[in-house]
Amino acid sequence: MRADRIKRLAPIAVILLVAVVGIVFLRDRLSFETLAANREALIAHRDANYVLSAMVFVVAYIAIVGFSLPGATIATLTGGFLFGIFPGVLFNLAGATIGATIIFLAARFGLGERLAARMEAVEGRIARLKRGIDENQWSVLFLMRLLPAVPFFVANVVPALLNVRTGVFVVTTVVGIIPGALVYTSVGAGLGDVFDRGGAPDLGVIFEPYILGPIIGLCVLAALPILIRTFRKGDVA
């Protein structure tokens, strides 16, 4: 039993260990300054080996997200800088979704199934919360992805702890992160002018009304099924 438990927890333990090492040793390297200092070399490599550069970029993005390393935002900017809004946004979406799925599966394999079973077996608020989320999985997961305030790591782990199906997780992830990916990829696509001016990108642009407004609208649409179910239950009661 002990060996089985160690085997189940090993993937998430490795991710956490690599994440800690990454925070200690890579925080200063995966930065905007590093991207600015190496932009000419990156562009030259892309021009000489476009397909290989795209593959290496996606794999690096997967590693950054999959091991919760610092620099996911810089990676998204880099995707836009090297490959433009399109296909850069596709590369960013692929890297982020696959990396997120790695964390999700590791957490689900190690903790999710048993924790979800315990939550269902316990009566009271926890069980009602679990049932409420199960009834509104699509809406809840979309909201977690759309809301800029929800950390990406949290949005990867929480569904695993609630034993969300892998297919539901993948679909809600790739669709839910499209707005943010488009915004930051477009910012990355304009980094050439920013570098020439010696400035820094405005990463707070996602909170500008003309961008945040549509995202809030999408959040309302995602929450609408939850509200409808709540009102219907109230009418029945």
VORO-589752 format. One record per residue (C-alpha): residue number from 1; chain; y, x, z. Coordinates in nm, 4 decimals. Example, Ala and Ser with C-alpha at 12.3 -4.5 7.8 and 13.67 -1.06 7.14 Angstrom:
<torgus>
+-----+--------+----------+----------+----------+
! num ! cadena !        v !        u !        w !
+-----+--------+----------+----------+----------+
!   1 !      A !  -0.4500 !   1.2300 !   0.7800 !
!   2 !      A !  -0.1060 !   1.3670 !   0.7140 !
+-----+--------+----------+----------+----------+
</torgus>
This chain:
<torgus>
+-----+--------+----------+----------+----------+
! num ! cadena !        v !        u !        w !
+-----+--------+----------+----------+----------+
!   1 !      A !   0.0000 !   0.0000 !   0.0000 !
!   2 !      A !   0.2376 !   0.2826 !   0.0870 !
!   3 !      A !   0.1693 !   0.4614 !  -0.2444 !
!   4 !      A !   0.2285 !   0.1360 !  -0.4335 !
!   5 !      A !   0.5606 !   0.0851 !  -0.2580 !
!   6 !      A !   0.6718 !   0.4411 !  -0.3380 !
!   7 !      A !   0.5753 !   0.3875 !  -0.7024 !
!   8 !      A !   0.7792 !   0.0682 !  -0.7201 !
!   9 !      A !   1.0859 !   0.2208 !  -0.5573 !
!  10 !      A !   1.0717 !   0.5512 !  -0.7484 !
!  11 !      A !   1.2728 !   0.4373 !  -1.0571 !
!  12 !      A !   1.5669 !   0.2961 !  -0.8616 !
!  13 !      A !   1.5550 !   0.5952 !  -0.6248 !
!  14 !      A !   1.5802 !   0.8348 !  -0.9213 !
!  15 !      A !   1.8756 !   0.6388 !  -1.0606 !
!  16 !      A !   2.0572 !   0.6500 !  -0.7276 !
!  17 !      A !   1.9871 !   1.0227 !  -0.6867 !
!  18 !      A !   2.1140 !   1.1057 !  -1.0355 !
!  19 !      A !   2.4178 !   0.8836 !  -0.9751 !
!  20 !      A !   2.5085 !   1.0767 !  -0.6604 !
!  21 !      A !   2.4621 !   1.4108 !  -0.8367 !
!  22 !      A !   2.6733 !   1.2836 !  -1.1247 !
!  23 !      A !   2.9551 !   1.1752 !  -0.8964 !
!  24 !      A !   2.9591 !   1.5189 !  -0.7340 !
!  25 !      A !   2.9329 !   1.7360 !  -1.0459 !
!  26 !      A !   3.0472 !   1.5270 !  -1.3440 !
!  27 !      A !   3.3433 !   1.3259 !  -1.2184 !
!  28 !      A !   3.5959 !   1.5835 !  -1.3423 !
!  29 !      A !   3.4104 !   1.6544 !  -1.6675 !
!  30 !      A !   3.3690 !   1.3002 !  -1.7955 !
!  31 !      A !   3.7410 !   1.2375 !  -1.8087 !
!  32 !      A !   4.0245 !   1.1626 !  -2.0492 !
!  33 !      A !   4.1445 !   1.5229 !  -2.0199 !
!  34 !      A !   3.8032 !   1.6506 !  -2.1301 !
!  35 !      A !   3.8065 !   1.4170 !  -2.4281 !
!  36 !      A !   4.1569 !   1.5319 !  -2.5248 !
!  37 !      A !   4.0606 !   1.8995 !  -2.4945 !
!  38 !      A !   3.7513 !   1.8597 !  -2.7132 !
!  39 !      A !   3.8749 !   1.6055 !  -2.9654 !
!  40 !      A !   3.8887 !   1.8444 !  -3.2618 !
!  41 !      A !   3.5351 !   1.9706 !  -3.2002 !
!  42 !      A !   3.4067 !   1.6142 !  -3.1637 !
!  43 !      A !   3.5748 !   1.5019 !  -3.4847 !
!  44 !      A !   3.4413 !   1.8044 !  -3.6735 !
!  45 !      A !   3.0871 !   1.7346 !  -3.5511 !
!  46 !      A !   3.1182 !   1.3675 !  -3.6449 !
!  47 !      A !   3.2422 !   1.4498 !  -3.9949 !
!  48 !      A !   2.9616 !   1.6993 !  -4.0511 !
!  49 !      A !   2.6801 !   1.4903 !  -3.8968 !
!  50 !      A !   2.7870 !   1.1273 !  -3.8772 !
!  51 !      A !   2.4454 !   0.9679 !  -3.8193 !
!  52 !      A !   2.3375 !   1.2333 !  -3.5704 !
!  53 !      A !   2.6713 !   1.2052 !  -3.3886 !
!  54 !      A !   2.6318 !   0.8284 !  -3.3630 !
!  55 !      A !   2.2784 !   0.8626 !  -3.2265 !
!  56 !      A !   2.3784 !   1.1274 !  -2.9727 !
!  57 !      A !   2.6730 !   0.9159 !  -2.8638 !
!  58 !      A !   2.4599 !   0.6054 !  -2.8059 !
!  59 !      A !   2.1969 !   0.8051 !  -2.6143 !
!  60 !      A !   2.4689 !   0.9657 !  -2.4000 !
!  61 !      A !   2.6210 !   0.6228 !  -2.3328 !
!  62 !      A !   2.2790 !   0.4881 !  -2.2318 !
!  63 !      A !   2.2353 !   0.7793 !  -1.9909 !
!  64 !      A !   2.5812 !   0.7290 !  -1.8390 !
!  65 !      A !   2.5218 !   0.3585 !  -1.7763 !
!  66 !      A !   2.1498 !   0.3813 !  -1.7028 !
!  67 !      A !   2.2027 !   0.6425 !  -1.4322 !
!  68 !      A !   2.5353 !   0.4953 !  -1.3123 !
!  69 !      A !   2.7187 !   0.8180 !  -1.3909 !
!  70 !      A !   3.0985 !   0.8291 !  -1.3833 !
!  71 !      A !   3.2686 !   0.8017 !  -1.7208 !
!  72 !      A !   3.1552 !   0.4704 !  -1.8710 !
!  73 !      A !   3.5133 !   0.3769 !  -1.9547 !
!  74 !      A !   3.5752 !   0.7174 !  -2.1134 !
!  75 !      A !   3.2550 !   0.6734 !  -2.3137 !
!  76 !      A !   3.3822 !   0.3396 !  -2.4455 !
!  77 !      A !   3.7129 !   0.4983 !  -2.5426 !
!  78 !      A !   3.5244 !   0.7805 !  -2.7122 !
!  79 !      A !   3.3256 !   0.5306 !  -2.9168 !
!  80 !      A !   3.6478 !   0.3828 !  -3.0499 !
!  81 !      A !   3.8087 !   0.7239 !  -3.1004 !
!  82 !      A !   3.5194 !   0.8701 !  -3.3000 !
!  83 !      A !   3.3920 !   0.5663 !  -3.4884 !
!  84 !      A !   3.6815 !   0.3205 !  -3.4975 !
!  85 !      A !   3.6797 !  -0.0371 !  -3.3743 !
!  86 !      A !   3.3905 !  -0.1010 !  -3.6095 !
!  87 !      A !   3.1188 !   0.0251 !  -3.5864 !
!  88 !      A !   3.2389 !   0.1838 !  -3.2615 !
!  89 !      A !   3.2176 !  -0.1443 !  -3.0719 !
!  90 !      A !   2.8564 !  -0.1883 !  -3.1864 !
!  91 !      A !   2.7647 !   0.1580 !  -3.0590 !
!  92 !      A !   2.9380 !   0.0807 !  -2.7286 !
!  93 !      A !   2.7618 !  -0.2526 !  -2.6937 !
!  94 !      A !   2.4243 !  -0.0949 !  -2.7686 !
!  95 !      A !   2.4697 !   0.1870 !  -2.5173 !
!  96 !      A !   2.6031 !  -0.0391 !  -2.2432 !
!  97 !      A !   2.3377 !  -0.3076 !  -2.2888 !
!  98 !      A !   2.0409 !  -0.0707 !  -2.3013 !
!  99 !      A !   2.1732 !   0.1299 !  -2.0053 !
! 100 !      A !   2.2320 !  -0.1880 !  -1.8045 !
! 101 !      A !   1.8811 !  -0.3087 !  -1.8855 !
! 102 !      A !   1.7350 !   0.0171 !  -1.7536 !
! 103 !      A !   1.9037 !  -0.0365 !  -1.4161 !
! 104 !      A !   1.8039 !  -0.4034 !  -1.4155 !
! 105 !      A !   1.4363 !  -0.3294 !  -1.4827 !
! 106 !      A !   1.4268 !  -0.0490 !  -1.2255 !
! 107 !      A !   1.5787 !  -0.2716 !  -0.9570 !
! 108 !      A !   1.3587 !  -0.5662 !  -1.0506 !
! 109 !      A !   1.0421 !  -0.3560 !  -1.0497 !
! 110 !      A !   1.1279 !  -0.2020 !  -0.7140 !
! 111 !      A !   1.2837 !  -0.4895 !  -0.5228 !
! 112 !      A !   1.3557 !  -0.7956 !  -0.7318 !
! 113 !      A !   1.0293 !  -0.9866 !  -0.7514 !
! 114 !      A !   0.9421 !  -0.9559 !  -0.3823 !
! 115 !      A !   1.2960 !  -1.0202 !  -0.2631 !
! 116 !      A !   1.3238 !  -1.3297 !  -0.4828 !
! 117 !      A !   0.9934 !  -1.4580 !  -0.3473 !
! 118 !      A !   1.1150 !  -1.4106 !   0.0091 !
! 119 !      A !   1.4420 !  -1.5891 !  -0.0675 !
! 120 !      A !   1.2510 !  -1.8858 !  -0.2065 !
! 121 !      A !   1.0180 !  -1.8954 !   0.0945 !
! 122 !      A !   1.3006 !  -1.9024 !   0.3494 !
! 123 !      A !   1.4671 !  -2.2364 !   0.4142 !
! 124 !      A !   1.8384 !  -2.2751 !   0.4656 !
! 125 !      A !   2.1491 !  -2.1424 !   0.2908 !
! 126 !      A !   1.9773 !  -1.8455 !   0.1263 !
! 127 !      A !   1.7162 !  -2.0664 !  -0.0365 !
! 128 !      A !   1.9826 !  -2.3146 !  -0.1515 !
! 129 !      A !   2.1900 !  -2.0291 !  -0.2920 !
! 130 !      A !   1.8880 !  -1.8963 !  -0.4819 !
! 131 !      A !   1.8096 !  -2.2424 !  -0.6235 !
! 132 !      A !   2.1737 !  -2.2933 !  -0.7212 !
! 133 !      A !   2.1821 !  -1.9654 !  -0.9123 !
! 134 !      A !   1.8470 !  -2.0406 !  -1.0766 !
! 135 !      A !   1.9819 !  -2.3741 !  -1.2013 !
! 136 !      A !   2.2901 !  -2.2065 !  -1.3484 !
! 137 !      A !   2.1587 !  -1.8643 !  -1.4509 !
! 138 !      A !   2.3305 !  -1.8489 !  -1.7889 !
! 139 !      A !   2.6694 !  -1.9556 !  -1.6557 !
! 140 !      A !   2.6567 !  -1.7298 !  -1.3485 !
! 141 !      A !   2.5537 !  -1.4234 !  -1.5487 !
! 142 !      A !   2.8190 !  -1.4855 !  -1.8137 !
! 143 !      A !   3.0831 !  -1.5145 !  -1.5408 !
! 144 !      A !   2.9700 !  -1.1874 !  -1.3814 !
! 145 !      A !   3.0115 !  -1.0111 !  -1.7155 !
! 146 !      A !   3.3387 !  -1.1731 !  -1.8158 !
! 147 !      A !   3.5259 !  -1.1256 !  -1.4879 !
! 148 !      A !   3.6883 !  -0.7786 !  -1.4890 !
! 149 !      A !   3.6762 !  -0.7754 !  -1.1070 !
! 150 !      A !   3.2932 !  -0.7632 !  -1.0943 !
! 151 !      A !   3.1687 !  -0.3998 !  -1.0995 !
! 152 !      A !   2.9291 !  -0.3297 !  -1.3861 !
! 153 !      A !   2.6634 !  -0.1864 !  -1.1523 !
! 154 !      A !   2.6724 !  -0.4980 !  -0.9333 !
! 155 !      A !   2.6318 !  -0.7202 !  -1.2394 !
! 156 !      A !   2.3224 !  -0.5152 !  -1.3317 !
! 157 !      A !   2.1507 !  -0.5168 !  -0.9932 !
! 158 !      A !   2.2195 !  -0.8659 !  -0.8555 !
! 159 !      A !   2.0315 !  -1.0471 !  -1.1368 !
! 160 !      A !   1.7331 !  -0.8181 !  -1.0759 !
! 161 !      A !   1.7289 !  -0.9086 !  -0.7066 !
! 162 !      A !   1.7257 !  -1.2762 !  -0.8049 !
! 163 !      A !   1.4328 !  -1.2218 !  -1.0455 !
! 164 !      A !   1.6298 !  -1.3270 !  -1.3542 !
! 165 !      A !   1.4257 !  -1.3140 !  -1.6744 !
! 166 !      A !   1.4814 !  -1.0022 !  -1.8824 !
! 167 !      A !   1.5686 !  -1.1969 !  -2.1959 !
! 168 !      A !   1.8376 !  -1.3972 !  -2.0143 !
! 169 !      A !   1.9811 !  -1.0775 !  -1.8681 !
! 170 !      A !   1.9978 !  -0.8987 !  -2.2046 !
! 171 !      A !   2.1586 !  -1.1898 !  -2.3913 !
! 172 !      A !   2.4199 !  -1.2602 !  -2.1242 !
! 173 !      A !   2.4966 !  -0.8893 !  -2.0988 !
! 174 !      A !   2.5501 !  -0.8184 !  -2.4665 !
! 175 !      A !   2.7505 !  -1.1378 !  -2.5228 !
! 176 !      A !   2.9422 !  -1.1234 !  -2.1950 !
! 177 !      A !   3.0695 !  -0.7681 !  -2.2388 !
! 178 !      A !   3.1948 !  -0.8212 !  -2.5950 !
! 179 !      A !   3.5564 !  -0.9055 !  -2.4929 !
! 180 !      A !   3.5960 !  -0.5988 !  -2.2705 !
! 181 !      A !   3.4167 !  -0.3741 !  -2.5195 !
! 182 !      A !   3.6491 !  -0.4867 !  -2.7982 !
! 183 !      A !   3.9591 !  -0.4224 !  -2.5878 !
! 184 !      A !   3.8637 !  -0.0714 !  -2.4763 !
! 185 !      A !   3.7158 !   0.0234 !  -2.8143 !
! 186 !      A !   4.0440 !  -0.0734 !  -2.9791 !
! 187 !      A !   4.2315 !   0.1358 !  -2.7212 !
! 188 !      A !   4.0014 !   0.4267 !  -2.8045 !
! 189 !      A !   4.0624 !   0.3799 !  -3.1763 !
! 190 !      A !   4.4317 !   0.4477 !  -3.1138 !
! 191 !      A !   4.3803 !   0.7587 !  -2.9023 !
! 192 !      A !   4.4805 !   0.9895 !  -3.1884 !
! 193 !      A !   4.8444 !   0.8829 !  -3.1543 !
! 194 !      A !   4.8194 !   0.9026 !  -2.7751 !
! 195 !      A !   4.6905 !   1.2603 !  -2.7964 !
! 196 !      A !   4.9694 !   1.3555 !  -3.0356 !
! 197 !      A !   5.2287 !   1.2236 !  -2.7895 !
! 198 !      A !   5.0604 !   1.4014 !  -2.4979 !
! 199 !      A !   5.0240 !   1.0686 !  -2.3141 !
! 200 !      A !   4.7380 !   0.8761 !  -2.1540 !
! 201 !      A !   4.5761 !   0.5474 !  -2.2604 !
! 202 !      A !   4.6829 !   0.2244 !  -2.0901 !
! 203 !      A !   4.3548 !   0.1107 !  -1.9345 !
! 204 !      A !   4.5317 !  -0.1766 !  -1.7604 !
! 205 !      A !   4.5815 !  -0.3484 !  -2.0935 !
! 206 !      A !   4.2890 !  -0.5796 !  -2.0184 !
! 207 !      A !   4.5011 !  -0.7413 !  -1.7456 !
! 208 !      A !   4.7855 !  -0.8195 !  -1.9833 !
! 209 !      A !   4.8373 !  -1.1983 !  -2.0178 !
! 210 !      A !   4.7643 !  -1.2037 !  -2.3906 !
! 211 !      A !   4.4222 !  -1.0469 !  -2.3259 !
! 212 !      A !   4.3386 !  -1.1751 !  -1.9776 !
! 213 !      A !   4.4291 !  -1.5328 !  -2.0770 !
! 214 !      A !   4.1530 !  -1.5707 !  -2.3382 !
! 215 !      A !   3.9042 !  -1.4021 !  -2.1040 !
! 216 !      A !   3.9916 !  -1.6527 !  -1.8296 !
! 217 !      A !   3.9444 !  -1.9280 !  -2.0873 !
! 218 !      A !   3.5947 !  -1.7947 !  -2.1593 !
! 219 !      A !   3.5267 !  -1.7869 !  -1.7840 !
! 220 !      A !   3.6253 !  -2.1531 !  -1.7589 !
! 221 !      A !   3.3905 !  -2.2394 !  -2.0440 !
! 222 !      A !   3.1095 !  -2.0431 !  -1.8758 !
! 223 !      A !   3.1721 !  -2.2245 !  -1.5464 !
! 224 !      A !   3.1879 !  -2.5687 !  -1.7087 !
! 225 !      A !   2.8099 !  -2.6342 !  -1.6970 !
! 226 !      A !   2.8104 !  -2.5509 !  -1.3242 !
! 227 !      A !   3.0923 !  -2.7978 !  -1.2605 !
! 228 !      A !   2.9214 !  -3.0693 !  -1.4657 !
! 229 !      A !   2.5934 !  -3.0277 !  -1.2768 !
! 230 !      A !   2.7814 !  -3.0330 !  -0.9445 !
! 231 !      A !   2.9629 !  -3.3569 !  -1.0285 !
! 232 !      A !   2.6428 !  -3.5180 !  -1.1539 !
! 233 !      A !   2.4626 !  -3.4346 !  -0.8323 !
! 234 !      A !   2.7577 !  -3.5765 !  -0.6403 !
! 235 !      A !   2.7370 !  -3.9013 !  -0.8391 !
! 236 !      A !   2.3635 !  -3.9283 !  -0.7738 !
! 237 !      A !   2.4167 !  -3.8643 !  -0.4037 !
+-----+--------+----------+----------+----------+
</torgus>
